[in-house]
Amino acid sequence: MNSNTTNLRHWLIVSVVCGIMANINYVIATQVSISPTINQLLFFSFGPLMITTIIGLYKLLSTAVNPISTHLGKVFLILYGVSHTIMATMQGSISSFMKGYISKADSESQKELLITIYKSVFSTQSGVDMAFDI
């Protein structure tokens, strides 16, 4: 085997492993309640694992043919992984900060106001989530 074939084989192994891990982590993070910290870490890992998977897939596809669709697909799939990572970290930070403020509220009216602010601020994360879905 030459070094190009060996390098491609390594990328494919890494891609397959990362793709499987991304899917397993996402399902566990969204469907199984382990602990908030572990679930967040699993959820946060989805974007970087998908980006790694996409790079390996691109390397495989670019060996056979190199059309513009391969390059566009790579760019959009990497943006997909990046937007998920941004959305996940926004979601986690907004939730942890606001839930901390709400739990320390002095009165019921202050708690209700903080919940309203939380819902409003959380809509920013929903906008980024929409970009991820697109």
C-alpha positions in Angstrom: 0.0 0.0 0.0 1.3 3.5 -0.8 1.1 6.3 1.7 -2.0 7.9 0.0 -4.0 4.7 0.3 -2.9 4.2 3.9 -3.8 7.9 4.7 -7.2 7.5 3.0 -7.8 4.2 4.9 -7.0 5.9 8.2 -9.3 8.8 7.4 -12.1 6.4 6.6 -11.7 4.5 9.9 -11.7 7.7 11.8 -14.7 9.0 9.9 -16.7 5.8 10.4 -15.9 5.7 14.2 -16.7 9.4 14.6 -19.9 9.1 12.6 -21.1 6.2 14.8 -20.1 8.0 18.0 -21.9 11.2 16.8 -25.1 9.4 16.3 -24.9 7.4 19.5 -24.0 10.5 21.5 -26.8 12.5 20.0 -29.4 9.8 20.8 -28.2 9.3 24.3 -27.9 13.1 25.0 -31.5 13.7 23.8 -33.3 10.5 24.8 -31.6 9.3 28.0 -31.1 11.2 31.2 -27.8 10.3 32.6 -26.7 13.5 34.3 -26.9 17.1 33.1 -23.1 17.3 32.7 -22.7 14.1 30.8 -25.7 14.8 28.6 -24.3 18.2 27.8 -20.9 16.8 26.9 -22.5 14.2 24.6 -24.7 16.8 23.0 -21.7 19.2 22.5 -19.6 16.4 21.0 -22.0 16.0 18.1 -20.8 18.9 15.9 -17.0 18.2 16.2 -17.6 14.5 15.6 -19.7 15.2 12.5 -17.1 17.7 11.1 -14.4 14.9 11.5 -16.7 12.5 9.7 -17.3 14.9 6.9 -13.6 15.5 6.3 -13.1 11.7 5.8 -16.1 11.4 3.6 -14.8 14.3 1.5 -11.4 12.6 1.2 -13.1 9.4 -0.1 -15.4 11.2 -2.5 -12.6 13.4 -3.9 -10.5 10.3 -4.9 -13.0 9.2 -7.5 -14.3 12.4 -8.9 -13.8 16.0 -8.0 -16.9 17.8 -9.1 -18.0 21.1 -7.6 -20.8 19.3 -5.7 -18.2 17.5 -3.6 -16.6 20.8 -2.6 -20.0 22.4 -2.0 -21.2 19.4 0.0 -18.1 19.5 2.2 -18.5 23.2 2.9 -22.2 22.9 3.8 -21.7 19.8 5.9 -18.9 21.5 7.9 -21.1 24.6 8.4 -23.8 22.2 9.6 -21.4 20.8 12.3 -20.2 24.3 13.2 -23.8 25.6 13.5 -24.8 22.7 15.7 -21.8 23.3 18.0 -22.7 27.0 18.3 -26.4 26.2 18.9 -25.5 23.6 21.6 -23.1 25.8 23.5 -25.6 28.7 23.3 -28.3 26.5 24.6 -26.2 25.1 27.4 -24.8 28.5 28.6 -28.2 30.3 28.4 -29.9 27.5 30.4 -27.3 27.2 33.1 -27.0 30.9 33.7 -30.7 31.6 33.6 -31.7 28.6 35.7 -29.1 29.8 38.3 -30.6 33.3 38.4 -34.2 31.9 38.6 -33.3 29.6 41.5 -31.8 32.5 43.4 -34.7 34.8 42.9 -35.9 36.7 46.0 -39.6 36.8 45.2 -42.2 35.1 43.1 -42.5 38.2 40.9 -38.8 38.3 40.3 -38.8 34.6 39.5 -41.6 35.1 36.9 -39.7 38.1 35.4 -36.6 36.0 35.1 -38.5 33.1 33.5 -39.9 35.6 30.9 -36.4 36.9 30.2 -35.1 33.3 30.0 -37.8 32.4 27.3 -36.9 35.6 25.4 -33.2 35.1 25.4 -33.6 31.4 24.6 -35.3 32.3 21.3 -31.8 33.4 20.1 -30.6 29.8 20.4 -33.8 28.7 18.6 -32.8 31.0 15.7 -29.4 29.3 15.5 -31.1 25.9 15.8 -33.2 26.9 12.7 -30.0 27.6 10.8 -28.7 24.2 11.9 -31.9 22.5 10.7 -31.8 24.3 7.3 
